Amino acid sequence: MPAADTPRAARRPRAARTAPPLGSLTQAAHRENAACTHCGSERVTQLTMSLTDGTPVQFVSCHVCEERSWSSAAGPLSVDGILERSRKR
């Protein structure tokens, strides 16, 4: 039989996965309290990330005033604080 005519093995159906909601402008209904700390606009991109030292932070970038901010559970973080926590030891 030519390779194109060989039967394929039966595939098992994949389990349905529920994707987490995106936290950006594309799905405004899924954003929770995402607003610029400088101008109050809700036109922001918000990302959750972990810094090199393991600190979980929220990064918010405003599409109106271009303000960028980082915060942790302890409160707002400065750029210098972010850079210090992101250095490899």
N, C-alpha and C positions, 0 to 999 in steps of 0.2 A: 504494500500500500504506500502511496506517496505520503510524505509528511503532512501535507495539508488535509489528507483524508483520515488521519489517525484519530480514533475517538479520544476525547478528553476525559479525564477522571471527573467524577461527579463532585461538585463543590458544595460544601456545607454553607448554608446562609450565615452571614455575619450577624452578630447580635447588634441590635440597634443601640447607638450611643447618643446620649444627650450632650450636646456641646454646651459649654458654659457660655453665657451671654457675653458679647463683646462690650467693652467699656469705652466706646468712642462715639464720635458723631454719627456713625452709621446706625446705631441702635439706641436712640435717646431714651426709649422706654425702659431700658435696662440699666441706665445710669442711676446711681444712688447718691444724692447730695453732691454731685460733681459740679463745682462752680469755681471760678477764678477767685482767689483770695484778694487780688488787687482791684479788679473792676466789677466782680460779681457776675460776669457773663457765664452762661451755661454752655457756651460754645467752646468746650475744652476736650482735650484728649487726656484720659487718665489711665495710668499704667501702675500695676502692682509689681514690685520687684524686690529681690533680696540683694543687699550689698555684699561685697566680698567678706566682710566680717560677720555676715549672717543677719544683719538688721533688716527686717521687713519694712519697706517704705512705699509710699504712694507718690508718684510723680504726676504733676498736673501741668499741662501746657495749654495756654489760652490762645485761641484763634483770633481774638479781638485785639487785645493789648500786647500779646506775645510774652506775657509774664510766664515764668517757669518756676514751680515751687516743688519742694520735697517735704514730706512729713512722715513721722513715725508715730507709734503709740504714745511716745513721750511728748510729741508736739512738732512744730516746724523745725526743719534742719537747714542750716546755711550751706552754701556751695562749698565752703571750706570744710564743713563737717562731713558732707557727702564725699568729698575727695579723700579726706582722712580715713573714713570707714571703708573706702573702696580700694585702698592701697593693699597690694600683696605683701605679706610679712615674710 
